[in-house]
Amino acid sequence: MTVPTSRRNAVALAAVCLASLMFGLEISSVPTILPTLETVLHANFQQLQWIMNAYTIAVTTVLMATGALADRYGRKRVFIVSIVVFGLASLICGLAQHTLVLIVSRFLQGMSGGAMLICQVAVLSHQFHEGLERARAFAAWGIIFGIGLGFGPIIGAAIVAVSGWQWVFLIHALIAIATTTLAVTGVRESRDPDAKHLDIAGIATLSTSVFCVAFYITQGADFGFTGPTGLAIVATAVLSLVAFVIAETRSARPMFDFSVLRIRAFSGALLGSAGMNFSFWPFMIYLPIFFRSALGYDNVAAGLALLAYTLPTLVVPPLGERLLLRFGGGIAIPVGLFVIGLGFMLMWAGSGAAHVTWLTLAPGCLLAGIGLGLTNTPVTNVTTASVPSARAGMASGIDMSARMISLAINIALMGFILIAGISAWLRSALPGTLDAGRLQELAQRIAAGAARASDFPELGPLPETALQDALVHGFRLVMLYGGISAWILALASLVIAGERHVWQRQSRSGNEPCCVPRSSS
């Protein structure tokens, strides 16, 4: 019996939305359990960073490869396999009893999650053809993704309070079963008949370069940024990036087709992908630390406070899609990034108040979340609609790679800025009291929310708020970095793709995308 198209599309959309819910929850719920992992698994600040970074770096290693695999072997097939592996990896994470095991299993979870994410976008692009239907599907996907991200902090905190940190991971093993069933039933198979091979050279060189950059930022203070090890890592990153560019330009069927960068709408949207991950998403990893350690909230209260940052992402995506249809990505995306940057500047101002509270940060948190909602789904829609439908897997691979590469690097970079800001405050407040090694150790422990003045007797008597003041100073630098970065990328996106467009609805035929930007007269 043939399933009606409308019903099958609804089932496929449900599968995609559940998959996006899992992916979003794994990004936003894990930061709230990091203090618990620090205690239970005896993890230090760098290990806590790698529990997050293992996931995001692993995502980058498979994004464009998944696009090529899905184009060649079938998007439905790869989607189902990625869901099953994600469920199994989540099970391993939940059963981990050692930090190293958790980091390795998080890497496996990230690889399957990245594959799952790419297939979500490719499935939506193929399954929903008409412009309005497509816009509604992407809006629903964005809202559910936002639910996972928005409620992840409070869900993670509640799970820890009710049962244990393990269920933050184990819950996905159950969701994966339902998602797999829906995907088998509703998703239509599609592939690119011209996809003939997998770009192994491109995958290896890009993954090596990204890993080296993140490792250099995260671990550089230990082995020396300008020492032989540090310089060797930098050289490896640069040479790997050069090798990646050479491999892709010489490949007959590259996973990263540089020719699409000549499409101004695509390039402008790509800067939007990066802009969100220079600001909003990596900061969500660290914001729970601010609420707990600087403001003294418990896990549940910190999760509730984070809702001001994430809840706007639930309600604003439909408005973002309307702006896209009305003004085009060249205007809608830079506006969204500008609003994110303005939110960060308001958080920076609020954190400088004499008495910092949740209320002083709330206006900036809300505005940053609104900006994210205005940016996220238009970016995804523009990147996939700007290229021929047969290359939807490749386009979504480039889009998500830009997101996850910038996210992985900025998780590390924001952590570096946070520790550097804390160290600078301590150095000025405690001149000559600590040597460089002990200063770095204290800064890392403050950043992790675990420092106690009594652990450092050489400091002598300190004001009660000294460590809190150092943490606030470090966070203010991170907020400033996020705001300026969002504004710079908003300007770049506007310059590249800022010509006003309206979005012309067009049925798919041949190699034409369903929604193409058309210059307005």
NUMIVEX-515219 format. One record per residue (C-alpha): residue number from 0; x negated, y, z; residue in three letters. Coordinates in Angstrom, 2 decimals. Layout:
NODE     n         X         Y         Z   res
NODE   NUM         X         Y         Z   ALA
...
//
This chain:
NODE     n         X         Y         Z   res
NODE     0      0.00      0.00      0.00   MET
NODE     1     -1.40      3.36     -1.04   THR
NODE     2     -1.64      5.97      1.70   VAL
NODE     3     -0.11      9.32      0.61   PRO
NODE     4     -2.74     11.95     -0.20   THR
NODE     5     -1.50     14.46      2.37   SER
NODE     6     -1.46     11.84      5.14   ARG
NODE     7     -4.86     10.51      4.16   ARG
NODE     8     -6.29     14.02      4.18   ASN
NODE     9     -4.84     14.57      7.64   ALA
NODE    10     -6.47     11.37      8.91   VAL
NODE    11     -9.79     12.33      7.28   ALA
NODE    12     -9.61     15.77      8.88   LEU
NODE    13     -8.95     14.14     12.26   ALA
NODE    14    -12.06     11.96     11.82   ALA
NODE    15    -14.19     14.94     10.84   VAL
NODE    16    -12.88     17.01     13.76   CYS
NODE    17    -13.53     14.23     16.29   LEU
NODE    18    -17.07     13.86     14.93   ALA
NODE    19    -17.60     17.62     15.23   SER
NODE    20    -16.21     17.48     18.78   LEU
NODE    21    -18.82     14.87     19.74   MET
NODE    22    -21.63     16.83     18.14   PHE
NODE    23    -20.55     20.06     19.82   GLY
NODE    24    -20.18     18.45     23.23   LEU
NODE    25    -23.68     16.99     23.04   GLU
NODE    26    -25.12     20.47     22.48   ILE
NODE    27    -23.18     22.35     25.15   SER
NODE    28    -22.51     19.81     27.92   SER
NODE    29    -26.08     18.61     28.40   VAL
NODE    30    -27.49     22.00     29.59   PRO
NODE    31    -25.15     21.93     32.59   THR
NODE    32    -26.57     18.60     33.79   ILE
NODE    33    -30.25     19.56     33.44   LEU
NODE    34    -30.59     20.44     37.15   PRO
NODE    35    -29.14     17.03     38.01   THR
NODE    36    -31.58     15.33     35.62   LEU
NODE    37    -34.41     17.30     37.19   GLU
NODE    38    -33.51     15.80     40.57   THR
NODE    39    -32.48     12.29     39.54   VAL
NODE    40    -35.16     11.65     36.91   LEU
NODE    41    -37.81     13.97     38.45   HIS
NODE    42    -38.10     15.97     35.22   ALA
NODE    43    -40.17     19.17     35.00   ASN
NODE    44    -39.25     22.28     32.98   PHE
NODE    45    -41.04     21.11     29.83   GLN
NODE    46    -39.35     17.71     29.99   GLN
NODE    47    -35.99     19.45     30.39   LEU
NODE    48    -36.79     21.47     27.27   GLN
NODE    49    -37.61     18.27     25.38   TRP
NODE    50    -34.35     16.62     26.47   ILE
NODE    51    -32.70     19.40     24.46   MET
NODE    52    -35.35     19.78     21.75   ASN
NODE    53    -35.60     16.04     21.01   ALA
NODE    54    -31.98     16.24     19.89   TYR
NODE    55    -32.32     19.35     17.71   THR
NODE    56    -35.67     18.37     16.16   ILE
NODE    57    -34.29     14.93     15.35   ALA
NODE    58    -31.32     16.59     13.67   VAL
NODE    59    -33.70     18.52     11.39   THR
NODE    60    -35.55     15.35     10.37   THR
NODE    61    -32.46     13.82      8.76   VAL
NODE    62    -30.34     16.73      7.55   LEU
NODE    63    -31.52     17.06      3.98   MET
NODE    64    -32.34     13.37      3.77   ALA
NODE    65    -28.75     12.61      4.76   THR
NODE    66    -27.48     14.91      2.05   GLY
NODE    67    -29.50     12.98     -0.52   ALA
NODE    68    -28.45      9.60      0.91   LEU
NODE    69    -24.80     10.60      1.01   ALA
NODE    70    -24.95     11.89     -2.57   ASP
NODE    71    -26.47      8.61     -3.72   ARG
NODE    72    -24.87      5.88     -1.62   TYR
NODE    73    -21.55      7.50     -0.75   GLY
NODE    74    -20.54     10.15      1.77   ARG
NODE    75    -17.94      7.96      3.45   LYS
NODE    76    -20.36      5.08      3.91   ARG
NODE    77    -23.11      7.25      5.41   VAL
NODE    78    -20.56      9.07      7.58   PHE
NODE    79    -19.29      5.82      9.12   ILE
NODE    80    -22.80      4.47      9.73   VAL
NODE    81    -23.84      7.74     11.42   SER
NODE    82    -20.80      7.65     13.75   ILE
NODE    83    -21.55      4.07     14.82   VAL
NODE    84    -25.23      4.82     15.48   VAL
NODE    85    -24.32      7.99     17.39   PHE
NODE    86    -22.06      5.95     19.67   GLY
NODE    87    -24.80      3.37     20.29   LEU
NODE    88    -27.42      6.07     20.93   ALA
NODE    89    -25.08      7.77     23.41   SER
NODE    90    -24.72      4.46     25.23   LEU
NODE    91    -28.52      4.18     25.52   ILE
NODE    92    -28.74      7.78     26.81   CYS
NODE    93    -26.19      7.02     29.50   GLY
NODE    94    -28.09      3.94     30.64   LEU
NODE    95    -31.52      5.65     30.71   ALA
NODE    96    -33.35      5.54     34.04   GLN
NODE    97    -36.51      7.39     33.03   HIS
NODE    98    -37.11     10.80     31.45   THR
NODE    99    -39.13      9.38     28.55   LEU
NODE   100    -36.38      6.86     27.74   VAL
NODE   101    -33.81      9.65     27.76   LEU
NODE   102    -35.93     11.84     25.48   ILE
NODE   103    -36.46      8.99     22.99   VAL
NODE   104    -32.79      8.04     23.01   SER
NODE   105    -31.84     11.70     22.60   ARG
NODE   106    -34.04     11.71     19.47   PHE
NODE   107    -32.08      8.75     18.11   LEU
NODE   108    -28.85     10.46     19.06   GLN
NODE   109    -29.98     13.61     17.27   GLY
NODE   110    -30.85     11.73     14.08   MET
NODE   111    -27.43     10.09     13.92   SER
NODE   112    -25.73     13.32     14.99   GLY
NODE   113    -27.46     15.26     12.21   GLY
NODE   114    -26.37     12.69      9.65   ALA
NODE   115    -22.84     12.83     11.04   MET
NODE   116    -22.81     16.63     10.83   LEU
NODE   117    -23.93     16.75      7.21   ILE
NODE   118    -21.30     14.22      6.21   CYS
NODE   119    -18.58     16.23      7.96   GLN
NODE   120    -19.24     19.19      5.67   VAL
NODE   121    -19.63     17.04      2.55   ALA
NODE   122    -16.40     15.14      3.29   VAL
NODE   123    -14.45     18.35      3.80   LEU
NODE   124    -15.89     19.85      0.62   SER
NODE   125    -14.83     16.81     -1.45   HIS
NODE   126    -11.53     15.95      0.27   GLN
NODE   127     -9.99     19.43      0.23   PHE
NODE   128     -9.92     21.06     -3.22   HIS
NODE   129     -7.66     24.11     -3.29   GLU
NODE   130     -8.94     27.37     -1.85   GLY
NODE   131     -6.25     27.86      0.82   LEU
NODE   132     -6.19     24.16      1.80   GLU
NODE   133     -9.96     24.17      1.97   ARG
NODE   134    -10.02     27.33      4.09   ALA
NODE   135     -7.52     25.82      6.54   ARG
NODE   136     -9.49     22.58      6.79   ALA
NODE   137    -12.74     24.41      7.48   PHE
NODE   138    -10.96     26.65     10.00   ALA
NODE   139     -9.61     23.58     11.85   ALA
NODE   140    -13.08     22.03     11.79   TRP
NODE   141    -14.55     25.25     13.18   GLY
NODE   142    -11.97     25.45     15.95   ILE
NODE   143    -12.55     21.86     17.09   ILE
NODE   144    -16.31     22.35     16.87   PHE
NODE   145    -15.75     25.43     19.02   GLY
NODE   146    -13.72     23.41     21.52   ILE
NODE   147    -16.62     21.01     21.90   GLY
NODE   148    -19.05     23.87     22.33   LEU
NODE   149    -16.73     26.06     24.37   GLY
NODE   150    -15.53     23.49     26.88   PHE
NODE   151    -18.74     21.44     26.90   GLY
NODE   152    -20.26     23.28     29.88   PRO
NODE   153    -17.22     22.87     32.12   ILE
NODE   154    -16.65     19.29     30.91   ILE
NODE   155    -20.26     18.39     31.68   GLY
NODE   156    -20.06     19.97     35.13   ALA
NODE   157    -16.75     18.27     35.89   ALA
NODE   158    -18.04     14.87     34.79   ILE
NODE   159    -21.06     15.20     37.08   VAL
NODE   160    -18.81     16.26     39.97   ALA
NODE   161    -16.30     13.42     39.48   VAL
NODE   162    -18.45     10.49     38.38   SER
NODE   163    -22.08     10.90     37.31   GLY
NODE   164    -24.33     12.48     34.71   TRP
NODE   165    -24.36      9.23     32.71   GLN
NODE   166    -20.79      9.78     31.54   TRP
NODE   167    -21.76     12.98     29.76   VAL
NODE   168    -23.31     10.56     27.25   PHE
NODE   169    -21.21      7.42     27.73   LEU
NODE   170    -17.97      9.18     26.81   ILE
NODE   171    -19.18      9.43     23.20   HIS
NODE   172    -19.43      5.67     22.88   ALA
NODE   173    -15.65      5.56     23.38   LEU
NODE   174    -14.90      8.53     21.11   ILE
NODE   175    -17.06      6.99     18.38   ALA
NODE   176    -14.77      3.92     18.23   ILE
NODE   177    -11.70      6.06     17.52   ALA
NODE   178    -13.60      8.25     15.05   THR
NODE   179    -14.86      5.26     13.10   THR
NODE   180    -11.33      3.87     12.78   THR
NODE   181    -10.00      7.18     11.42   LEU
NODE   182    -12.91      7.57      9.00   ALA
NODE   183    -12.42      4.08      7.56   VAL
NODE   184     -8.72      4.82      7.01   THR
NODE   185     -8.68      8.40      5.79   GLY
NODE   186    -11.95      9.43      4.15   VAL
NODE   187    -12.22      9.00      0.38   ARG
NODE   188    -15.54      7.79     -0.96   GLU
NODE   189    -17.53     10.20     -3.11   SER
NODE   190    -21.07     10.36     -4.44   ARG
NODE   191    -23.29     12.21     -6.90   ASP
NODE   192    -23.92      9.97     -9.94   PRO
NODE   193    -27.16     11.84    -10.68   ASP
NODE   194    -28.73     11.10     -7.28   ALA
NODE   195    -31.34      8.40     -7.96   LYS
NODE   196    -33.97      8.47     -5.23   HIS
NODE   197    -34.79      9.55     -1.68   LEU
NODE   198    -37.33     12.33     -1.25   ASP
NODE   199    -39.65     10.66      1.28   ILE
NODE   200    -42.45     13.23      0.80   ALA
NODE   201    -40.10     16.12      1.49   GLY
NODE   202    -38.64     14.50      4.60   ILE
NODE   203    -42.05     13.67      6.09   ALA
NODE   204    -43.68     17.05      5.43   THR
NODE   205    -40.78     19.20      6.63   LEU
NODE   206    -40.24     17.13      9.78   SER
NODE   207    -43.94     17.29     10.63   THR
NODE   208    -44.05     21.07     10.20   SER
NODE   209    -40.99     21.70     12.38   VAL
NODE   210    -42.17     19.32     15.10   PHE
NODE   211    -45.61     20.97     15.22   CYS
NODE   212    -44.13     24.45     15.56   VAL
NODE   213    -41.80     23.41     18.40   ALA
NODE   214    -44.57     21.43     20.12   PHE
NODE   215    -47.01     24.37     19.84   TYR
NODE   216    -44.53     26.81     21.41   ILE
NODE   217    -43.44     24.41     24.17   THR
NODE   218    -46.79     22.92     25.16   GLN
NODE   219    -49.20     25.66     24.05   GLY
NODE   220    -49.76     27.03     27.53   ALA
NODE   221    -51.13     23.63     28.63   ASP
NODE   222    -53.66     23.02     25.87   PHE
NODE   223    -54.35     26.68     24.99   GLY
NODE   224    -52.71     28.57     22.15   PHE
NODE   225    -56.08     29.54     20.65   THR
NODE   226    -58.00     26.42     21.67   GLY
NODE   227    -59.05     23.64     19.29   PRO
NODE   228    -55.89     21.60     19.91   THR
NODE   229    -53.62     24.58     19.42   GLY
NODE   230    -55.33     25.66     16.20   LEU
NODE   231    -55.21     22.10     14.88   ALA
NODE   232    -51.46     21.95     15.50   ILE
NODE   233    -50.94     25.30     13.74   VAL
NODE   234    -53.04     24.13     10.79   ALA
NODE   235    -51.02     20.91     10.58   THR
NODE   236    -47.76     22.88     10.61   ALA
NODE   237    -48.92     25.22      7.85   VAL
NODE   238    -50.38     22.49      5.65   LEU
NODE   239    -47.25     20.38      6.09   SER
NODE   240    -45.07     23.31      5.05   LEU
NODE   241    -47.22     23.95      1.98   VAL
NODE   242    -47.07     20.25      1.12   ALA
NODE   243    -43.28     20.37      1.49   PHE
NODE   244    -42.97     23.27     -0.95   VAL
NODE   245    -45.25     21.53     -3.45   ILE
NODE   246    -43.36     18.23     -3.12   ALA
NODE   247    -39.98     19.90     -3.64   GLU
NODE   248    -41.03     22.02     -6.63   THR
NODE   249    -42.53     19.00     -8.39   ARG
NODE   250    -39.70     16.59     -7.65   SER
NODE   251    -37.23     15.91    -10.45   ALA
NODE   252    -34.44     15.59     -7.87   ARG
NODE   253    -35.55     17.49     -4.73   PRO
NODE   254    -33.57     17.34     -1.52   MET
NODE   255    -34.30     21.08     -1.19   PHE
NODE   256    -33.58     22.60     -4.56   ASP
NODE   257    -35.23     26.03     -4.37   PHE
NODE   258    -33.27     27.15     -7.41   SER
NODE   259    -30.13     27.54     -5.27   VAL
NODE   260    -31.89     30.36     -3.40   LEU
NODE   261    -31.41     32.45     -6.53   ARG
NODE   262    -27.67     32.38     -5.79   ILE
NODE   263    -27.33     35.53     -3.70   ARG
NODE   264    -24.19     34.38     -1.88   ALA
NODE   265    -25.94     31.14     -0.86   PHE
NODE   266    -29.11     32.90      0.32   SER
NODE   267    -27.14     35.47      2.30   GLY
NODE   268    -25.15     32.72      4.00   ALA
NODE   269    -28.37     30.83      4.75   LEU
NODE   270    -29.65     33.85      6.66   LEU
NODE   271    -26.37     33.74      8.59   GLY
NODE   272    -27.10     30.11      9.49   SER
NODE   273    -30.50     31.10     10.83   ALA
NODE   274    -29.18     34.22     12.57   GLY
NODE   275    -26.75     32.33     14.77   MET
NODE   276    -29.61     30.11     15.93   ASN
NODE   277    -31.98     32.95     16.64   PHE
NODE   278    -29.46     34.22     19.15   SER
NODE   279    -26.19     32.57     20.22   PHE
NODE   280    -26.82     28.81     20.24   TRP
NODE   281    -30.31     28.57     21.79   PRO
NODE   282    -29.34     31.05     24.51   PHE
NODE   283    -26.48     28.77     25.54   MET
NODE   284    -29.14     26.25     26.62   ILE
NODE   285    -30.56     28.76     29.12   TYR
NODE   286    -27.50     30.74     30.21   LEU
NODE   287    -26.40     28.06     32.75   PRO
NODE   288    -29.78     28.50     34.46   ILE
NODE   289    -29.09     32.22     34.79   PHE
NODE   290    -25.68     31.66     36.34   PHE
NODE   291    -26.99     29.04     38.78   ARG
NODE   292    -30.37     30.42     39.75   SER
NODE   293    -29.95     34.18     39.36   ALA
NODE   294    -26.30     34.42     40.47   LEU
NODE   295    -26.21     31.40     42.79   GLY
NODE   296    -23.27     29.55     41.17   TYR
NODE   297    -22.78     25.81     41.49   ASP
NODE   298    -22.43     23.62     38.39   ASN
NODE   299    -18.66     23.97     38.08   VAL
NODE   300    -18.70     27.74     38.62   ALA
NODE   301    -21.52     28.10     36.08   ALA
NODE   302    -19.50     26.07     33.58   GLY
NODE   303    -16.47     28.29     34.12   LEU
NODE   304    -18.59     31.43     33.72   ALA
NODE   305    -19.88     30.10     30.40   LEU
NODE   306    -16.34     30.04     29.02   LEU
NODE   307    -16.56     33.79     28.46   ALA
NODE   308    -19.44     33.07     26.11   TYR
NODE   309    -17.91     30.11     24.29   THR
NODE   310    -14.10     30.47     24.37   LEU
NODE   311    -14.00     33.20     21.69   PRO
NODE   312    -15.42     30.65     19.26   THR
NODE   313    -12.11     28.77     19.54   LEU
NODE   314     -9.76     31.55     18.47   VAL
NODE   315    -11.83     33.71     16.13   VAL
NODE   316    -12.72     31.29     13.24   PRO
NODE   317     -9.37     31.84     11.44   PRO
NODE   318    -10.10     35.58     11.49   LEU
NODE   319    -13.54     34.85     10.09   GLY
NODE   320    -11.96     32.92      7.22   GLU
NODE   321     -9.58     35.82      6.51   ARG
NODE   322    -12.49     38.24      6.39   LEU
NODE   323    -14.25     35.86      4.01   LEU
NODE   324    -11.25     35.68      1.67   LEU
NODE   325    -10.78     39.45      1.81   ARG
NODE   326    -14.35     40.78      1.62   PHE
NODE   327    -16.56     37.81      0.70   GLY
NODE   328    -19.51     36.32      2.54   GLY
NODE   329    -21.82     39.22      1.67   GLY
NODE   330    -19.83     41.43      4.07   ILE
NODE   331    -18.18     38.99      6.49   ALA
NODE   332    -21.38     37.20      7.53   ILE
NODE   333    -23.52     40.31      8.25   PRO
NODE   334    -20.62     41.79     10.25   VAL
NODE   335    -20.45     38.62     12.35   GLY
NODE   336    -24.19     38.67     13.01   LEU
NODE   337    -24.07     42.35     13.93   PHE
NODE   338    -21.36     41.64     16.52   VAL
NODE   339    -23.47     38.80     17.99   ILE
NODE   340    -26.42     41.20     18.31   GLY
NODE   341    -24.23     43.85     19.93   LEU
NODE   342    -23.03     41.26     22.44   GLY
NODE   343    -26.62     40.43     23.37   PHE
NODE   344    -27.43     44.11     23.83   MET
NODE   345    -24.45     44.46     26.17   LEU
NODE   346    -25.65     41.41     28.14   MET
NODE   347    -29.10     43.00     28.33   TRP
NODE   348    -27.56     46.21     29.67   ALA
NODE   349    -25.31     44.32     32.10   GLY
NODE   350    -28.22     42.28     33.48   SER
NODE   351    -30.00     45.53     34.35   GLY
NODE   352    -27.25     46.63     36.76   ALA
NODE   353    -28.16     47.21     40.40   ALA
NODE   354    -25.95     44.29     41.41   HIS
NODE   355    -25.81     41.74     38.59   VAL
NODE   356    -22.64     39.65     38.57   THR
NODE   357    -20.64     37.62     36.08   TRP
NODE   358    -18.53     40.71     35.42   LEU
NODE   359    -21.54     42.76     34.31   THR
NODE   360    -22.38     40.09     31.72   LEU
NODE   361    -18.82     39.21     30.64   ALA
NODE   362    -18.32     41.98     28.03   PRO
NODE   363    -21.51     40.99     26.23   GLY
NODE   364    -20.71     37.27     26.48   CYS
NODE   365    -17.25     37.81     24.99   LEU
NODE   366    -18.56     39.97     22.15   LEU
NODE   367    -21.33     37.49     21.29   ALA
NODE   368    -18.75     34.69     21.17   GLY
NODE   369    -16.50     36.75     18.92   ILE
NODE   370    -19.42     37.38     16.57   GLY
NODE   371    -20.19     33.67     16.44   LEU
NODE   372    -16.58     32.90     15.57   GLY
NODE   373    -16.69     35.45     12.76   LEU
NODE   374    -19.89     33.96     11.34   THR
NODE   375    -19.82     30.19     11.73   ASN
NODE   376    -17.17     28.81      9.38   THR
NODE   377    -17.66     31.48      6.67   PRO
NODE   378    -21.34     30.48      6.52   VAL
NODE   379    -20.45     26.82      6.01   THR
NODE   380    -17.76     27.60      3.44   ASN
NODE   381    -19.97     29.92      1.39   VAL
NODE   382    -22.97     27.59      1.27   THR
NODE   383    -20.92     24.65      0.00   THR
NODE   384    -18.69     26.68     -2.33   ALA
NODE   385    -21.58     28.50     -3.99   SER
NODE   386    -23.00     25.37     -5.64   VAL
NODE   387    -21.52     22.69     -7.95   PRO
NODE   388    -19.42     20.14     -6.07   SER
NODE   389    -21.72     17.26     -7.07   ALA
NODE   390    -24.47     18.91     -5.02   ARG
NODE   391    -22.35     19.50     -1.91   ALA
NODE   392    -24.50     17.07      0.07   GLY
NODE   393    -27.70     18.89     -0.83   MET
NODE   394    -26.16     22.31     -0.11   ALA
NODE   395    -24.81     21.27      3.28   SER
NODE   396    -28.20     19.70      4.01   GLY
NODE   397    -29.98     22.99      3.38   ILE
NODE   398    -27.38     24.90      5.42   ASP
NODE   399    -27.58     22.61      8.43   MET
NODE   400    -31.36     22.38      8.14   SER
NODE   401    -31.57     26.16      8.38   ALA
NODE   402    -29.37     25.99     11.46   ARG
NODE   403    -31.16     23.17     13.24   MET
NODE   404    -34.72     24.18     12.33   ILE
NODE   405    -34.09     27.68     13.65   SER
NODE   406    -32.30     26.22     16.70   LEU
NODE   407    -35.15     23.83     17.56   ALA
NODE   408    -37.76     26.56     17.17   ILE
NODE   409    -35.75     29.11     19.14   ASN
NODE   410    -34.98     26.75     22.02   ILE
NODE   411    -38.74     26.51     22.41   ALA
NODE   412    -39.34     30.21     21.70   LEU
NODE   413    -36.71     31.45     24.14   MET
NODE   414    -38.19     29.18     26.78   GLY
NODE   415    -41.61     30.65     26.06   PHE
NODE   416    -40.27     34.22     26.29   ILE
NODE   417    -38.46     33.40     29.53   LEU
NODE   418    -41.60     31.99     31.18   ILE
NODE   419    -43.76     34.83     29.81   ALA
NODE   420    -41.34     37.40     31.24   GLY
NODE   421    -41.29     35.70     34.63   ILE
NODE   422    -45.10     35.47     34.63   SER
NODE   423    -45.43     39.15     33.72   ALA
NODE   424    -43.19     40.16     36.61   TRP
NODE   425    -45.08     37.95     39.06   LEU
NODE   426    -48.43     39.25     37.81   ARG
NODE   427    -47.38     42.86     38.43   SER
NODE   428    -45.69     42.12     41.77   ALA
NODE   429    -48.38     39.76     43.11   LEU
NODE   430    -51.67     41.04     41.68   PRO
NODE   431    -54.52     38.63     42.26   GLY
NODE   432    -52.48     36.30     44.47   THR
NODE   433    -52.26     33.33     42.08   LEU
NODE   434    -54.66     31.94     39.52   ASP
NODE   435    -53.40     31.43     35.96   ALA
NODE   436    -52.55     27.76     36.48   GLY
NODE   437    -50.52     28.29     39.62   ARG
NODE   438    -48.84     31.33     38.09   LEU
NODE   439    -47.73     29.25     35.09   GLN
NODE   440    -46.51     26.48     37.39   GLU
NODE   441    -44.50     28.91     39.50   LEU
NODE   442    -43.00     30.58     36.41   ALA
NODE   443    -41.92     27.20     35.00   GLN
NODE   444    -40.32     26.20     38.29   ARG
NODE   445    -38.48     29.52     38.53   ILE
NODE   446    -37.25     29.05     34.94   ALA
NODE   447    -35.98     25.58     35.86   ALA
NODE   448    -34.25     26.97     38.93   GLY
NODE   449    -36.32     24.84     41.31   ALA
NODE   450    -38.86     27.27     42.77   ALA
NODE   451    -39.06     27.96     46.49   ARG
NODE   452    -41.41     30.54     47.97   ALA
NODE   453    -42.29     28.03     50.71   SER
NODE   454    -43.83     25.77     48.04   ASP
NODE   455    -46.47     28.45     47.41   PHE
NODE   456    -47.85     29.44     50.82   PRO
NODE   457    -50.62     31.50     49.20   GLU
NODE   458    -47.94     34.03     48.19   LEU
NODE   459    -47.43     35.05     51.80   GLY
NODE   460    -44.13     36.60     52.90   PRO
NODE   461    -41.99     37.65     49.95   LEU
NODE   462    -38.81     39.69     49.66   PRO
NODE   463    -35.76     37.44     49.67   GLU
NODE   464    -34.86     38.34     46.10   THR
NODE   465    -38.39     38.24     44.62   ALA
NODE   466    -38.03     34.99     42.64   LEU
NODE   467    -34.53     35.98     41.53   GLN
NODE   468    -35.82     39.34     40.28   ASP
NODE   469    -38.55     37.58     38.32   ALA
NODE   470    -35.96     35.30     36.69   LEU
NODE   471    -33.70     38.22     35.77   VAL
NODE   472    -36.65     40.06     34.21   HIS
NODE   473    -37.46     37.04     32.06   GLY
NODE   474    -33.85     36.63     30.97   PHE
NODE   475    -33.57     40.29     30.00   ARG
NODE   476    -36.45     39.81     27.56   LEU
NODE   477    -34.69     36.77     26.08   VAL
NODE   478    -31.45     38.75     25.65   MET
NODE   479    -33.34     41.57     23.94   LEU
NODE   480    -35.00     39.09     21.60   TYR
NODE   481    -31.66     37.51     20.69   GLY
NODE   482    -30.00     40.84     19.97   GLY
NODE   483    -32.80     42.25     17.83   ILE
NODE   484    -33.16     38.99     15.89   SER
NODE   485    -29.43     38.89     15.09   ALA
NODE   486    -29.50     42.47     13.84   TRP
NODE   487    -32.57     41.93     11.67   ILE
NODE   488    -31.03     38.88     10.00   LEU
NODE   489    -27.68     40.68      9.62   ALA
NODE   490    -29.45     43.45      7.70   LEU
NODE   491    -31.35     40.94      5.56   ALA
NODE   492    -28.13     39.07      4.73   SER
NODE   493    -26.39     42.34      3.81   LEU
NODE   494    -29.23     43.41      1.54   VAL
NODE   495    -29.36     40.07     -0.27   ILE
NODE   496    -25.64     39.29     -0.61   ALA
NODE   497    -23.87     42.48      0.43   GLY
NODE   498    -22.09     43.20     -2.86   GLU
NODE   499    -18.36     43.11     -2.19   ARG
NODE   500    -16.63     40.01     -3.51   HIS
NODE   501    -13.19     38.51     -3.46   VAL
NODE   502    -12.86     34.75     -3.37   TRP
NODE   503    -11.28     33.32     -6.47   GLN
NODE   504     -9.34     30.10     -5.96   ARG
NODE   505    -10.16     27.58     -8.61   GLN
NODE   506     -9.42     23.89     -8.93   SER
NODE   507    -12.40     21.59     -9.19   ARG
NODE   508    -13.16     20.50    -12.70   SER
NODE   509    -16.47     19.29    -13.94   GLY
NODE   510    -19.23     20.89    -11.91   ASN
NODE   511    -17.35     24.01    -10.80   GLU
NODE   512    -16.86     24.68     -7.09   PRO
NODE   513    -13.33     25.14     -5.78   CYS
NODE   514    -13.88     28.61     -4.42   CYS
NODE   515    -16.33     30.87     -6.21   VAL
NODE   516    -17.30     34.46     -5.39   PRO
NODE   517    -16.17     36.90     -8.05   ARG
NODE   518    -17.34     40.50     -8.08   SER
NODE   519    -14.45     42.88     -7.59   SER
NODE   520    -14.03     45.70    -10.02   SER
//
